[in-house]
Amino acid sequence: MPTIIQVAAMAGVSTATVSRVLSHPNRVAEETRRRVLDVVDSLGYKPNVAARTLRTLRAAKILVTVPDISNPFFASVIRGAEEAARDAGYAVVVGDTRHDPLIEDQYADMLSGREVDGLIFLGHRLPDNLRPLVSKQGARAPVVNGCEYSPDIGVPSVHIDNAAAGRDAVEHLIGLGHRDIGVITGPPVSPISRDRLTGAMQAAECHGLGDRLQVRIGDYSAQSAFDLMGDLISRGVTGLFCFSDEMAMGAISAIRQAGLTCPDDISVIGFDDLPLARFFQPGLTTIAQPKGLIGHHAVDLLVGILSGTDNLVNQITLPHELVVRRSTRKIG
């Protein structure tokens, strides 16, 4: 295997210059940088990552934890994070916490043990063993939240305005003439679920329909909505807002099983705009989140913290979009 000493000798520079070219190329003159990179390519030189980690105390890895890796929403967020991390010179390590606080703490130990340089968590809980670090360093701690914004967490976050998105969803149904509207939420412990419900209730109350809103608690899964749909059908709902596309698809399945159709009998709107949403039958009306951008901006925030940027941004609110397809229709 070629060594950094060989690269330096062939390029006519010091080993420190080779190291700078590979880790901070913008600090090296273009002619020197090009000469070193040509030698690196010709020799097939690969930096010793383990040695560099010991020398710099930098693992060049970012940990991204998700509460449910089987949820396709998180796959899109992770892809955006991975692309941004690669551009910044970091690799991404993904951990599936399965909504388990113990597993969250186990992954967070990777940060304490310097196995990773920073953590992006896509759930709503800050791991307990990171609370002292965040309490001490505040927004300077190498910890960022994606999706589940709550000011109580105390770390930078990337998210959409979930209350506004909830209002838009219910306003859409009301605009189509629906007055008996069902809402299937996520778990009450989830900040985004609480915010979406707040927005949905604001829209209903604005039109004098607050007392007619039928709210049921789900868990973002298709099964939970399928199980809850029978009761909502018996209550005579004609419009339904689900806090995830998966729940919307489960609800539509239950509507069909009951001998009804969507949207002729019940209009349904989801949330997230998963890749399958536009291919589902009927095409699913939904609130689209910029999933890839959430991951991308979360990495940008974290890299800013790791590089000691002075003008840190604590919160980034990205735009959402109401995507209208065939699962909702006008009545009356």
N, C-alpha and C positions, 0 to 999 in steps of 0.2 A: 504494500500500500504506500503510495506517495505521502510524504510528510510536508508540513508547513515550511520546514527548513528548505526542502528541495524547491518548493514553489517560490520562496523568497529568493533563493540563489538564481534560479532561471529568470526571474523577473527583474533581478537587480535591485531589490528593495529589502527592507528589514521584515522580520516575521511580524512585527507590530503593524506594519503597513498592510500586510496580507490580511491580518486579523481585522483591521479597520475596514478594508474593502469588503470583507464578507459580512461584517456586522453593522457597519455604519458607512455605506458607500458614498453618501452625500458629503462626507468629511474628507474625501480623497479627490485629488485633481483628476479630471476626466481621462487624461492621457495615461496616468499611472494606473487608474482603476481599470482601464481597458487592457493594459498590458498584463496586469495581474490576473484578470479574469480569463484572458486567452491562455495563460499558462495553466490555470486551474482546469480549464476545459481540456487542454491537450494531455494533461497528466491524469485527469479523472480524479482530482483530489476531492475528498469529502472531509469536512471538519469533524473533529472528535467532539461530539456533542456532550458526552459525559464529562470530559476534561473541561470543556468550556463552562459547564454547569458548576463544577467545583470551583473554578477560578473566579467566576463572576457572580456566583450565587443566583444565577438566572436559569430556570429550567426550560425557558422558551416554549412553555405549554400553558394553555388556558383550560380550565375545567368548566364544562357546561353541564349542569344537572337539570333533569326534567322530571316532573312528577309521574309521567306515564309515557314511556318511549313508544308505545304502540299507537299513540294518538298521532295521526298524520300532520296535525297542525304543528307539533313540535319539530317534526322532520324538516319542514320548510324554514323554521326559525334557525335550526342548527345549521342548515346549509348556508344561510346568509352569514351566520357567525363564522363558519369555517372559511368562507371565501375572504372575509375581512381579516381574519386572523392570519391566514396564509400570506396575504399581502403585507401584513405587519411583521412577518417573521416568526409567527407562533404556530404551533400545532394545537389542535383541539382534542381534548379528552372528554368523552361523554359519559355521564353517569345517570342511570335510571333509579330514582329514589322510591318509586312505587308509593308515594304519599306517606312514607314511613320516616318519622323524625329520626329514628336510630340510624337508618341508612343515610339520611341527609348529613348527620354528624360524622359518620364514617368517611364520606366523601370530603367533607369540609376539613378533616384531618390532613388531607393531601396538601392543603394550602398551608396549614401550620407546620407540616413537615417539609415544606419547600419542594414538594414533588411537582407542584404547579405554581405559576406566578400569580394567578388570580382566579377568581370564581365568578361565573355568571349563573345565577339560579333562576329558573323559569317558573318556580312555584311561588306560593305566597308566604312561606315561612323562612325567616333567617335562621340558619342552623344555630342551635343553642351555644355550641362551643366557639362560635365566631362573635357572639355578642360582646365579650370584653374587647376584642379587637376593634369592632365598629364603634363601641362606646368611647374608646381611646382616640381613634384616628378619624372618626366620622366619615365624611365623604372622601377622605384620602385613603381609607382602607381599600385594598384591592378586591372589592366585592361590588358587583352590579346586579340589579334585578331586571329581568325582562318580562314584560306582559302584565304581571300582577302588582301594579303600583299601589303602594300604601305609604303615606307620609310617616307612619309609625315605624317603618322598617329602618329608616335613617340612612339608606344608601342610594346612590344614583340609580335611575330607572329609565327604561324606554317602554312606552305604552301608547295606547290610543285613549281618547276620551270615551270611556265605556258608558258613562251616563248619557252623553250626547248620542252615542250609537243606540242605546236602548230607546231613547226618545224617537229617533228616526225610524226604528223598526215599528213601533206601535203607531206612530203618526202615519206610516205607510198603510197599515191595516185600516186605521180609521178613515183615511182618505179614500179607501176603496169601499167604504160604506159599512164596515164591520163595527158592531157595537158590543157584541158578546165575545170578548177576547180572552183566550187562555195564555198563560205564561208559564213555561217550565224553566226554572232557574237551575243554577249550579248550587253547590253546597254553600250554606250561609257563611261559613268561615272564609270563603274566598272573597277578597276585596272586589275583584272584577264582577263577580256575581251580584254582590250588594250594589255596586254602581250601576250595573245594567238594569237591575230591578228598580232602583231609584229613578232612572230615566224613563223606564216604561210606565211607572206610576205617575210621574209628572205629566207625561203625554196624556194618559187616560183622564187624570183629574182636570187637565186644561180643557177637555171637551166634556166634562161632567160625567165621565164614565168610571170614576174611581171605584165606586161600589160594585160595578159589574165586572171588574177585572178578576179573573179566576187564576190564582197563583198556586203553583205546585212546585215542590222542591225535588229536583233531580240531581244527578251527579256527573253531567256532561256525557254520559254514555247513551247509546241507542236503546239499550235495554231499559234504562230507567224511564225514558220517555214512552216507550212502548207500554210499560206497565201502568203509567199514569194516565194514558190517553183515554182509557175506557171511562173513567170518572168524568173527564172533561167533555167527552162526547155526550154523556148523560146530562151534563149541565147545559147543553145546547150551544156550545161555542161555535162560532163560524170562522174565527180567525185565531191563529196560534203563533206565538213567538217563542222559539226555543233558543237557549243561550249557547248552543253549539250546533253545527251542521249534523253531527252524529245523532244528537237527540232529535233533530228535525226529521232525519231519515227514519229513525225508529218510530216516531209519531205517525208518519205517513204510512208506514207498514201496518200500524194498528188501525188507522183509519180504513185502509183497504180490507183488513180482516173483519171489520165491523160492517162491511158491505157498502161503505161510503167511498167517495172519491175526493182526491185533492187535485185541483182547487174547487171543483164544482160544489162540494158540500162544505169543505173546510180549507181555507187558505192557510199555508204554513210558511213561515220565514225562519231561517236559521242564522247562524253566526260563525264567521271565520272564512267562508268561501274556500273550502277544501278543494283540491283538484277534481274530486269526484262530483262536486256539487253541480257543475254544468252538464255532466253526463247522466246524472240521476234522472229518473222519470217520475214525475215531471221535473224539468230543470229547476233547481232550488233557488228561490229568492233568498238572499242572505246579506249579512253585513260583512264586507271584505276587510280584513286586516292586512297591512303590508308586512306579511310574515318575514320575508327575507330581510327587509329593512330593519325590523326589530332586532334580529340577530346581528346585522351589520353595525347598527348604531350602538348596540350593547358592547360589542368588541371595541369600537372607537372610544367609548367612555372609559373602558377598562384600560386600554393602551394609554390613554391620556393620563390616567392615575399612575400607571407603572412608569411612565416617562417623566413624571413630575411636572406636568403641564400646569402653568399658573392659573389660566382662565378656564377652570373646569366648569362644565355644564352638569348640573345635578339631575335635571329632568328633561326628557325629550318626549314630547307628545306628537305622535304621527297621525296623519289623517286617515279616517276610515271612509268607506264608500258603501252606499246601499246599491246592491246589484239586483235588479229586478228580472226575474225569469218567470217560468210558467206555473210555479207552485202557489202564486197569489193571483187573485182576480177580483174584479169589481162585483159587488152584489147590489141588489135593490134596484 
